[in-house]
Amino acid sequence: MLQLGESPRTGGWDEEHIARLAELDGPLPPILVERQTMRVIDGAHRLLAAVSKGQLAVEVEFFDGNSADAFLKAVEANVAHGLPLSLADRRAAAERIVTSHPHLSDRAIARTAGLGAKAVAAIRRRVAETADGPQVQARVGRDGKVRPLNSLEGRRRAAELLAERPEASLREVARLAGISPATVSDVRRRLAAGEASATEQAGDGAMGVVIPAQRTQATMAQHMRLMRSDPATVLEKLLRDPSLRHKEEGRQLLRLLQQNAMGANEWSELTEVVPTHCGALVVDLARQCAETWLEFAQQLDQRVRAVGQAATG
């Protein structure tokens, strides 16, 4: 009953991989099948291996959706496990997904296709040069949230919120302003540096976002003064502090700070050692670690402020 569906593999099936699967004694994972058409979305090699062994039935998992969503699922499944897709296959798949799912963000498509977000952005620009019709005004990120392509108003709102509620967390400000926590962090960093405007790269040009600097500069500059300090200098000072070195928890914190206080060049070098097939996993984990550090900084800042107010009150 099963039909071989459209595959993201432009080179066709791999006979050696089919032969290897056919030699396995145990059951193979279920094949993903589009329910309405009975076409195989993921698992063609497993199906062909079963046929070569004379099997009359295989376990399947049904997928309900249109053909465009089925292809998206096929690419996602092939990148996540099994025989890896070639770079050419992943680029071709990304180009098709950009066309069929223009509302998905570059990072969401990059994760699905096993590419970098910059590579997807370049593909999107190339597709847009020849595409006709209305352009989407918002995109859906990997977290499922819808974000506008133009974050101009969101940045303005974030600047106002940061001035009014400097103790608010990045996530809270991001939720109220309708932008990402990373964008809020960028706005806060620029305000702390005393900049009168926060500039966001958008496409080929730069978009100036005017911030009420007079109202926010004094508060934010004092609130974020340590962000301009050299990490190595700050870390050296902390390592000499006996109140940290003489406690197990303090030593643990110092070890974590040492591991993270690398320069930009060192971090850039680390990106080169991450294999492409692990890229999405490392990106997710790095973002989670970044959010954890930001939450830790926010909690610590609130405690320091509370202690300072109690001492002067």
Residue pairs with C-beta under 8 A, 6 or more apart in sequence:
1 38
2 31
2 33
2 38
2 39
2 40
2 47
2 58
2 60
3 37
3 38
3 39
3 40
4 39
4 40
4 44
4 47
5 34
5 37
5 39
5 40
5 41
5 44
5 70
5 74
6 39
6 67
6 71
6 74
7 13
7 44
7 74
8 71
8 74
8 75
8 78
8 85
8 89
8 90
8 92
8 93
9 78
9 85
9 86
9 89
10 86
10 88
10 89
10 92
11 86
11 89
13 44
13 45
13 48
14 45
14 83
17 45
17 83
18 45
18 48
18 49
18 52
19 49
19 52
21 28
21 45
21 46
21 49
22 49
22 50
22 52
22 53
24 49
27 59
28 43
28 46
28 49
28 50
28 58
29 43
29 46
30 43
30 58
30 59
30 60
30 61
31 40
31 42
31 43
31 46
31 47
31 58
31 59
31 60
31 61
32 40
32 41
32 42
32 43
32 60
32 61
32 63
32 73
32 74
32 77
33 39
33 40
33 41
33 43
33 60
33 61
33 62
33 63
34 40
34 41
34 62
34 63
34 65
34 67
34 70
35 62
35 63
35 64
36 64
39 70
40 47
41 63
41 70
41 73
41 74
41 77
42 73
42 74
42 77
42 78
42 82
45 82
45 83
46 58
47 58
50 58
63 70
63 73
65 73
68 100
68 101
71 93
71 96
71 97
71 100
72 97
72 100
72 101
72 112
75 85
75 90
75 93
75 97
75 112
75 113
76 112
78 84
78 85
79 85
79 90
79 112
79 113
79 114
79 277
84 114
84 277
85 93
85 114
87 276
90 113
90 114
90 115
91 113
91 115
91 119
91 123
93 113
94 109
94 110
94 112
94 113
94 115
94 119
94 120
94 123
95 123
95 126
95 127
97 104
97 109
97 112
97 113
98 109
98 120
98 123
98 124
98 127
99 127
99 131
101 109
102 135
102 136
102 139
103 136
103 138
103 139
103 140
104 112
104 139
104 140
105 139
105 140
105 141
105 142
105 147
106 117
106 118
106 120
106 121
106 124
106 139
107 117
107 120
107 141
107 142
107 283
108 139
108 140
108 141
108 142
109 115
109 120
110 116
110 117
110 119
110 120
110 280
111 142
111 280
111 283
113 120
114 276
114 277
114 279
114 280
115 276
116 279
125 203
128 135
136 149
137 148
137 149
137 150
138 146
138 147
138 148
138 149
139 146
139 147
139 149
140 146
140 147
141 147
141 180
147 178
147 179
147 180
148 154
148 178
149 202
150 202
150 207
151 179
151 183
151 200
152 200
152 207
152 209
154 177
154 178
154 179
154 183
155 177
155 179
155 183
155 187
155 198
155 200
155 209
155 211
156 209
156 210
156 211
157 176
157 177
157 178
158 173
158 174
158 177
158 179
158 183
158 184
158 187
158 188
159 187
159 191
159 198
159 209
159 211
159 212
159 216
160 212
161 168
161 173
161 176
161 177
162 168
162 173
162 184
162 187
162 188
162 191
162 216
162 220
163 191
163 212
163 215
163 216
163 219
163 220
165 173
166 219
166 220
166 223
167 298
167 301
167 302
167 305
169 294
169 295
169 298
170 181
170 184
170 185
170 188
170 291
170 294
170 298
171 181
171 291
171 295
173 181
173 184
174 180
174 181
174 183
174 184
177 184
181 291
181 294
183 200
185 294
186 198
186 200
187 198
187 211
188 220
188 224
189 224
189 227
190 197
190 198
190 199
190 211
191 198
191 211
191 213
191 216
191 217
191 220
191 221
191 224
192 220
192 221
192 223
192 224
192 225
192 227
192 228
193 221
193 228
194 213
194 217
194 221
195 211
195 213
196 210
196 211
196 213
197 208
197 209
197 210
197 211
197 213
198 209
198 211
199 206
199 207
199 208
199 209
200 206
200 207
200 209
201 207
223 301
226 234
231 261
231 263
232 261
232 263
234 261
235 257
235 258
235 261
238 244
238 254
238 257
239 245
239 254
239 258
243 250
244 250
244 251
244 253
244 254
245 251
245 254
260 293
274 282
